[in-house]
Amino acid sequence: MTINEAQQIVDRWINTTGIRYFDELTNTALLMEEVGEVARIIARKYGEQSFKRIYLL
């Protein structure tokens, strides 16, 4: 499957389920949120930050 074919499948799904496309600002914010989560994991697993200990009461 090519990228173009995958885009067409997604476009058909969006247009037939009643869901709409988000605007550029919303898409950018959602992407930044996801990238931030991945960056946090990478910084803790491979970088100098450490995971927080969870204390159960």
C-alpha positions as CSV (number, residue, x, y, z in Angstrom):
1,M,0.0,0.0,0.0
2,T,1.3,3.4,-0.9
3,I,1.0,6.5,1.3
4,N,-1.5,8.0,-1.3
5,E,-3.7,4.8,-1.0
6,A,-3.6,5.0,2.8
7,Q,-4.6,8.7,2.7
8,Q,-7.5,7.9,0.4
9,I,-8.7,5.2,2.8
10,V,-8.5,7.5,5.8
11,D,-10.2,10.3,3.8
12,R,-13.1,8.0,2.9
13,W,-13.4,6.8,6.5
14,I,-13.5,10.4,7.8
15,N,-16.1,11.5,5.3
16,T,-18.4,8.5,5.8
17,T,-18.4,8.4,9.6
18,G,-19.4,12.0,10.1
19,I,-16.1,13.0,11.7
20,R,-14.4,16.1,10.4
21,Y,-10.8,17.1,9.9
22,F,-9.3,19.3,12.6
23,D,-7.7,22.7,11.7
24,E,-3.9,23.2,11.6
25,L,-3.7,24.6,15.1
26,T,-5.5,21.7,16.7
27,N,-3.5,19.2,14.7
28,T,-0.2,20.9,15.7
29,A,-1.2,20.9,19.4
30,L,-2.2,17.2,19.4
31,L,1.1,16.3,17.6
32,M,3.1,18.4,20.2
33,E,1.3,16.6,23.0
34,E,2.2,13.1,21.6
35,V,5.8,14.1,20.8
36,G,6.2,15.4,24.4
37,E,5.1,12.1,25.8
38,V,7.6,10.2,23.7
39,A,10.4,12.7,24.5
40,R,9.7,12.3,28.2
41,I,10.1,8.5,27.9
42,I,13.3,8.8,25.9
43,A,14.8,11.3,28.4
44,R,14.2,8.9,31.2
45,K,15.1,5.7,29.5
46,Y,18.2,6.9,27.6
47,G,19.0,10.3,29.0
48,E,19.9,11.7,32.4
49,Q,16.5,12.0,33.8
50,S,15.1,9.1,36.0
51,F,11.7,7.7,36.5
52,K,9.9,8.9,39.6
53,R,9.4,6.3,42.3
54,I,5.7,5.6,43.1
55,Y,5.1,5.2,46.8
56,L,1.9,3.3,47.8
57,L,0.3,4.1,51.1
